[in-house]
Amino acid sequence: MRTNYPQNDIGVRAKYSDKDASTILGRYLAQFFNIRTIIVCIGTDKCIGDCLGPLVGTLLTKAGFSC
């Protein structure tokens, strides 16, 4: 995994073309989650440009996150 992306007090960067980008971002975001974290997925599956919320919600549910 590549870890030479700049990390600072604002966040972390990963190029979209990097095959490890999801791992880099996931590990960074994981430090902010705990038992009291609430994830709100907003959007609609009726509009192509606004379907990310329902898609993420479905993926989280399938991964075992409770509703």
N, C-alpha and C positions, 0 to 999 in steps of 0.2 A: 504494500500500500504506500502511496506517495503521501508524505507529510510535509513537503516543502512549501506548501501554500502559506501565505502570510496569515497569522492569527493575531488579533489584537483585541482591545476592549470592546470593539464594535461587533466582532464576530469572526467567522472563518470564511475563506473563499475556496471554491472548487470549480474547476472548469467543467462545463456540461459534457465535454467530450471525454473526460477522464473516466475510465471504467470503474474507478473506486470513489467517484463523487458521492454516491448515495451513502457509502460507508463513512466517508469523511463527515458529511453533513449529519448523518444519524448519530455518530459518536459525539459530535459537538452538541447537538440538541438534547441528547440523553441526559446530560448533566443538569438540565433545567426541569426534568420531569420527576415527580414524586407521587405519592398516593393521593395527594390533594389536587393534582393537575387536572384541569378540565380542558378538553379539546372540543371546540365548536366548529363543525364543518358546515359552512353556509354555501348555498348554491342550488341549482336546479338541474335535473337531468333532461329537462325539456329544451335547453339552450346549449349548443355545442361549446361556446366560449365560457360558460358558467358552470361546467359540470365537475370541476375539480373537488368541490366540497363533498358532494355525494359519493364520488369515487373514493376519496380518502376515508370517508366514514365507513364505506363498505369494506375497504381493505383493513381498517382498524378492527372492525367487528370480526372479520374472518381470522385476524391474527390473535383474537382472544381478549381484546380490550373490552371491558364491560361498558354497557350503556347506562 
